[in-house]
Amino acid sequence: MHSDGGTPWLHPLLHANISDFSEQRYSATFSGSEFFFTDYKIHGLSLLPSMVYLEMALAAMQQISKGQCDFQFQNIQWAKLHQLGESEVTLNISLYPETDGAVSYDIYTEAEREEKPVVCNQRAVMPVLIENPVSIDIVDLQTRYQQNRIHESEGYRVFQERGLEYGPAFQCIETVFVGH
């Protein structure tokens, strides 16, 4: 993995394992030049997107399971999205085993650790296999909703009018088919 010139990263969102005997912890330091800060703004503020917290949690779960298991997230809660300030920010994630085999975690900055306002927390569990998964015919849905669709330029214009600025890295929508 890439690194800042020192120790190689575990993952782009997990730069170091900072665990001790009391808890499993990882950290990552962001400069603000990362695409997920530069290409995502809400009302002009550079905020860490909520999906980055989920990706950070997934990477941490994969680290502790050695990539051997998939996980399902439950009870997702965001207290706030982290705003990029004048300097870099270090986020930590702590993982806690639960008695039922699930794992809970908290994501926070070191300053917030003392006060305990957690940026994001939730619970991750191994998924239950679905015996009879539902099959969805995407082509049929697209055909049925041809007249009710929103194209890329129109969708991003609406987002921008509402204060959401998506840069090139976040502009992946081509068409949205609207149903009822």
N, C-alpha and C positions, 0 to 999 in steps of 0.2 A: 504494500500500500504506500501511498505518498506520505510524505512527512514534511515537517518544517525544517529539514536539514539535520535533525537529530535522530531520535528513535523512530522507526517506521510506525505508522498508524495501524491500529487494529482494523479500522474501518474509517471512511471519510467523516463519519459522525461520531466516532469513538476513537480519540487519539491516544488515550492511555488507560490502563487498568490501575486504579488507585485504591483497590480493595485492601482491607485489613482484616483482622480476625473477627471483627464485629459485624461487618457487612460487605456485600459485593457492590463495588462502585466503579464507574468509568467516568472519564471527563473528556471534553473536547473544547478547544479554544478557537473562536472564530474572529477573524479580523474585520469582517463586514464587507470584504470584497468577494465573498462567495456568492455564486449566482442566486441562491435562495434568499439572500439579503438584498442584492442589487435589483433583482427582477420581480420583487414582491413588495408593494407598498399599499398601505391603507391610509387614505387621506394624507398622502405625502410622507408618512412615517415608514421607515424601514423596520419591519417586524419579522420575526422568525415565523414562517408559516406553520400552521398546526400540523401539517403532514410531516414536517421535519422532526417534530417530537415523536410521532409514531414510528418513523423510520429509525430514529435513535433508539427507541425502546425495542424495536424488532432486532436491530443489530446487537443490542445488549443481550437479549434473550437467545439469539443464535450463538453468541459467545459462550454463555453459560451452558448451553446444551450441545456445544461443539457442532452446531449446524445439523443436528440429528432430528430435529423436530420442528413442525410448524405450530404456530400459535394463533389463538383467537383472542382478540382484545375485547374486554367488557368494561362497562362503567367508566367510560372515558370522561375526564373532567379537566378543563383548562381554567386555571385561576386567572391567567393572563397570557398574552403572547409577549415574548421578550423583545423589547425595542432596542435597536442598536444605538449606542451612545457615541461619545467622542472616542472611546478606546475599545479595544477588543473585549470580548466577553467569553468567559469560561462557563460552560454548563456541565453539571454533574448529573448522573443518574445512579440512584441506589435501588437495588433489587432486594426484595424480602420474600422468602418462601412462606407460603400459607399451609395450614394443616391439611387442606384438601388437595394439595399438589399444585395449586395455582401459584403464581408469582405476582406480587404487587410491586409497583415501583413509583418513585418520585423523581421528577426532573427539576433542578433548581440551580441557582448560582451559589457560590460559596457564601456571599454576604447574606443571602436569603436562608441559608441553612440554619443559621443561629436563630433567626426569627420564625422559621418554619413556614413561610408562605411558599407553597409549592407551585411552580409554574404549571406543571402537568402531572397528573397521576392517574393510574388505572390499574387494572388487574389483567393478567394474561393467563390463559388456560389453553391446554391442548385441545384442539377442536374435536368435536364429536363427528364421526363419519355419518353422512346422510345416506341412508339405504336406498332411497328412490329419488335421486335428484331430479328436479324439474328441468326439462329441456326447453329452451327458448329459441324460437326461429327469428333471428335478428333481421334477416331479409324481409320476412313477412311484416314485422313491425315497421320497418322503414317504408315499405310499400303502403301500408295502412295510414301512415301519418305523413305522407309526402307534402300535403298542403300546409301542415302546421310545423314548419321547421325554421330554425334560426341559424343563419350562416355565421361563420367565424367573425367577419368584420362587424356585423350587427351586435353579436354577443359581447365582444370586447368593448364596443362603444358603450353599451348599457352598463357593463361593469365599471368603466371609467367614470361615467356620469354618477355612479354611486360611490365613488371614492376608491375603487379597487383598481390598482395599476399592475397589470401583468406584463412583465418584460418578455423577450423572446423565449427564454427557457421555460416559461409557464404558459405559453400560448400553444396548446396542443389540441384545442377544440376546432374541429372542422365544421361540423353540423350537429345541431341538437334537434331531434325529432320530438315534438311535443304531443303527448297523448292526453287523455282525460281519465 
